[in-house]
Amino acid sequence: MNSGTAAVKPAQAGNGWEPNILAFCCNWCSYAGADLAGVSRFQYPPTVKILRVMCSSRVEPAFILKALKEGADGVLIAGCHIGDCHYIDGNKNAEIRINNTKKALVKLGLDKRLRLEWISASEGLRFSEIIKDFTEEIKKLGENPVKHKIEPQIPSRASEGRRHVCPDGIRGFPLPKGNRDADERRFNASANKSAVNVQGSE
Amino acid sequence: MFKEVSEMSDNKGTENKGTVEKDIEEKRVGVFVCECGVNIGGVVNTKAVADYIGTLHGVKVTSVNKFTCSDSGQADIQQKIKEHNLNRVVVAACSPKTHEPTFRACIEQMGLNQYFLEFVNIRDHCSWIHMWEKEKATEKAKDLVRMGVERSKLLEPLQASEVPVTDKALVIGAGVAGMQSALDLADMGFQVYLVEKEPSIGGRMARFDKVFPTNDCSICILGPKMVEVARNKNIKIMSYSEVKAVDGYVGNFNVKIEHKPRYLDVTKCTGCAKCSEVCPVEVPYDFNEGLGTRKAIFVPFPQAVPLRALIDKENCINCKACAKACASGAINYDMQTSYTDLNVGVIIGAVGFKTYDPEPRHDYGYGLYDNIITAMEFERLLNAAGPTGGHVVRPSDCKEPIRVGFVNCVGSRDKNTNIYCSGVCCMYTIKNAQLLKEKRPETDHTVMYIDIRTPFRAYEESYNRSRNLGVKFLRGRPVEVKEDPVTKNIKVRVEDTLAGEMRNLEFDLLVLATGIVPNEGIGQIQQLLKLSKAADGLLMEAHPKLKPVDTTIDGVYLAGCASGPKDIPYAVSQGSACAGRATILLKNKKAITEGITAVVEPDVCVGCQVCVPMCPFQAIKFDEKENKANVVKALCKGCGTCVAACPTGALEQSHFKNNQLLAQIKNVFKFQEVAA
């Protein structure tokens, strides 16, 4: 398998396992930052695949769970720096949402596989550094143990006009101030439930 | 009218097995892989990618092109659309940020909705960053294109909407770049509001003595332009004013301008400066870089436009002497801050720069020793209208110096301050040395530099001229600067890197060539206009080469030093360029906005109102009667914040719908599974 051109690759050492990382990049800063990394030829391991969203706040917790389930060993959410958001404060919402998801993932032991980073359009080097760093971190953690084991429910626009109800808490939208505690409790509860499910399926 | 495909829990993403509604058409996908010369083709095996993708369900045709963006490449797409009756097109090439519009236009010509294009980036995000891992890059490219193909099948047609454009322009900053923009737009017949935070227009250029490489008097060439701006009927100057709020979108910006009180009636004031004569308060004169003094009531400078006085309320002692001296009774001590609301179609940001301040870091002893000044201070001393009437003197004893040293790259090309080259310091140092040498041939000049950079027309000639005049150039940065406690002369220890020896030099005056840094308030403008800022603190253009004056915000343009150090000709050309770009919108009276917005499915919305406070643009209005959320399309910018917040899935972001994104997520890692 490892013939010819791959010889220069230092990461070939060990068992040769390479993690799979999915990166959600916002259109305005991080995606452009990744472009700049390309234009500047800042090399980073081919472990990451970039998915473009308009704003980091578009990323739903369910997407992250889905990615982990589908085989991602790590998920990176990248947005503009706080204060630089193209949509004023979309990234602040993303921060709350991702942190909540992280809390839920603690119960599943997957929290270290989720990362939130601010990468501006001018930070090509930083983008490549983050990918390198995250790849190394995931390598230490090893393969994602829950691949294909959790099934997050994503409410869809019901094709038959059926009303879909939020599968308690997984979506983790930040509620207006004051309700956050309740939100958190709801989260922890649902995370517990999911953890049980995972064990159950084993 | 359009079908919904809900196959969320379907693991076999490559096939649309899910529930299908109504008239679903067969998805016929064409995949076009670009080699981009050797940029992609040199790393990724494009043929292997195309072969693999060709096996996917729904892919009717694949094609590899040397340059898909070229005429022949686009013709190939159009031909294949015709031949195979394609209804989805996937282009795997460079960045959608630069080339998406090209291919959207290409497929639109063939009668396809432009949103049926899916753009996959296998250059910037694959071949360029995995240059030494060709096999892995090829595998990754396959994954990326597969993600795109699966997403493309779920794309829905959208209509880009047209919005009317108010044919008025706002120019922020009345330096030479901003004035040029305003003049060009006004001459084309558009109403221009020119906002300047200083009491006079003119900007930094008004403070220079002479300008390189021709050494003509700065204010003599700028003055007439300032008057031209003031005389132009289409330009409304708002001096001593600042932009406080910007709202709206391309073609329809609502801008709030704050007018700071001048404490006198500008319609009555004649600028005779009689008031300044009687004013007892003297404060450092900021226009002269703090050298010399001005009064608490003053005319900014003799050529100021508008030529009106103002009271510096911080330093005014309320003696009311000026009110008695003013023949036209213009003084009004109770003036309040006033505001104007403007409605404009385009905004040009020409917010300028300031020079690097060496005081806090005491670069080369500036601020510690008297006889070290900045080039800007030198410029004012050299100016006939300056504090010394054009005599360059040293601050410690007001004697005219004989030995003058110049240090280049202060606050530029330095890891501790700014790593970029300010571009103008070499030239203005050459010019300054030349001017003093011509004025007083007995003076002796040494320029200490890293590199001398003279890239544009007549610059190198100017450098040669100063060498012929006897200005000495020494390659090396000073390593030690000390003051002689008795004579107050400056002793410099510098390595002459060309001769390879250390030199100990003594100067009567040391001039620091300070670089260009972002202007004060650039952060505020950045946030108001929602622009991006680069790591160096300067504003970012949409594309460094192909869109140098555009920004990522439609209808907002940047001119001059706001987006990087520039000399005067460059800033003026950018001013004109902005006017030209803005005219496209102003003349067409309409702008095309992206069709990507949030959409509410009323049947699913339960009226929980979670989305309403989420929206940063107040685009979601709650319909009390129906108990449903409503998206105002003209206000929605399509970020998707509300979509992710909606607990019922009633909100969707068009072009980034849940199923579209999930199709991508599901297909990210498929290839390894197949291969394993």
Interface residues (C-beta under 8 A of the other chain):
Chain A: S3 G4 T5 A6 V8 K9 N20 L22 N27 W28 C29 Y31 A32 A34 D35 A37 G38 V39 R41 F42 Q43 Y44 P45 P46 K49 I50 L51 R52 V53 M54 C55 S57 R58 V59 E60 F63 K66 A67 E70 G71 A72 C80 G83 D84 H86 Y87 I88 D89 G90 N93 R97 S120 A121 S122 E123 S128 E151 I154 P155 S156 R157 A158 S159 E160 G161 R163 H164 V165 C166 R171 F173 P174 L175 P176
Chain B: E4 V5 S6 M8 S9 T19 E21 S95 P96 K97 N121 R123 D124 H125 C126 W128 I129 H130 M131 W132 E133 K134 E135 K136 A137 E139 K140 D143 L144 M147 Q526 Q527 K530 S532 K533 A534 A535 D536 M540 T552 I596 E601 D603 V604 V606 V610 P613 M614 P616 F617 K637 G638 C639 G640 T641 V643 A644 A645 C646 P647 T648 G649 A650 E652 Q653 F656 N658 N659 L661 L662 Q664 I665 K666 V668 F669 Q672 E673
